[in-house]
Amino acid sequence: MSGASVTAEPPASGAPPPAEPGAWRKYAVAAGFLAPALVFLGVWIVYPTVRTIIRSFFDRTGDDFVWFANYERIFTSDVLLTAVKNNAIWVLVVPALVTAIGLIFAVLTERVGWAVAFKTAVFMPMAISAFAAGVTWRIMYQQDPEQGAVNAAVAAVKDAVNPPGVLSEAAPSTDSLEGTPAGGLTLAEPVEPGAVAPLGLTRIPADEVPEDAQEAREPEALSGGITGVVWRDFKPGGGTPGRVESEEAGLPGVTVELRRADGSSVASTTTEADGSFAFEDVEPGEYRVGIGAATFAQPFNGVSWLGERLITPAIIISYIWIWAGFAMVVIAAGLAAIPRDVLEAARTDGASEWQVFRRVTAPLLAPVLTVVFITMLINVLKVFDIVIAVAPGSVQDDASVLALAMWRTAFSGTSNLGVGSAIAVFIFVLVIPVLMLNIRRFRREV
């Protein structure tokens, strides 16, 4: 064996792999494709976010550093505090309601033959912008039942249950009638069977005289009964108050009440086309005849949906109308993926439909319901367009939410970019926990 030195070499398996020729080109190509997206993200998201956070610590002009004064104003200004409260209401009410209504619609549409038509009708509001839908609902919320569809529907029900009177206002033509239209008008002197009771009214607008009114006629006395007439005691060119004369109109449909001397009711009737009325077979005694307050019952004038008290619930209703279709379609897709043999097995074991829904369907739909709920939660934190579309300018302070308050503060008359930026950062902070919850859900599913 020679004395030459022997050099040990590492095994080939332990040596680093040789660099592949042109590997840098792969990274260059990937960077080339990502660069436009990174540029846009930096310009449109990262820079505005950082700049907004910095701007929120400066005053209106952007010259003076004011620390947290802008954030403090969010919770001290009445208008901004109202926006915070309204947003809390939206978060507590809207996501749960949209999810619940979507679940109900999705379950019910599985049991009807016209499910496609129903789903199309419910989903249709998603095809238009929220601003356009808001304009539609603002018209529907008009207080005048002749213009607003919502109040027209309420008026139809209300008038069917409690019809309006034939007259809105009137006054006695003589001192023989006492009282007020709100409480009813009554003859001052009691009458007995066989008497004729004239009930003359004045201060009745000509356009309120019923179209089927005929010329007033004083009826003849009725043996064993009480008759009378209600008429518009006004004659063109002059006349004698309290006396039925030619060219004076009778008032049909007027409610006339007959009461005993102690005020207890005996009977009621309505006048004919010529204003006449009659109570037959009246027992002997003294009675009081009067015009009932129902004659002057006011017609339904509409609910002020766009007023300061109801504006927030009104906007929430219109928002749910838009998004219920989205929730229904997503939940229906999840419902279609549920194995039918599981549902049939539960029914075979004797479970009722409610038990199947509560113990089988709802748990299996939990991931889908979570998606809808979180999506709606994010949406209501930044709701803006439908609020500004539905709420008139006079009540926007009462209906304001954080996104609307941010826009009005930063870009409307006040032009306070410092407070507006603080509101934007506040919304961003509120959305972060929801986004983190959504990311955790995605990772769990993967």
Disulfide bonds with the S-S distance in Angstrom:
none
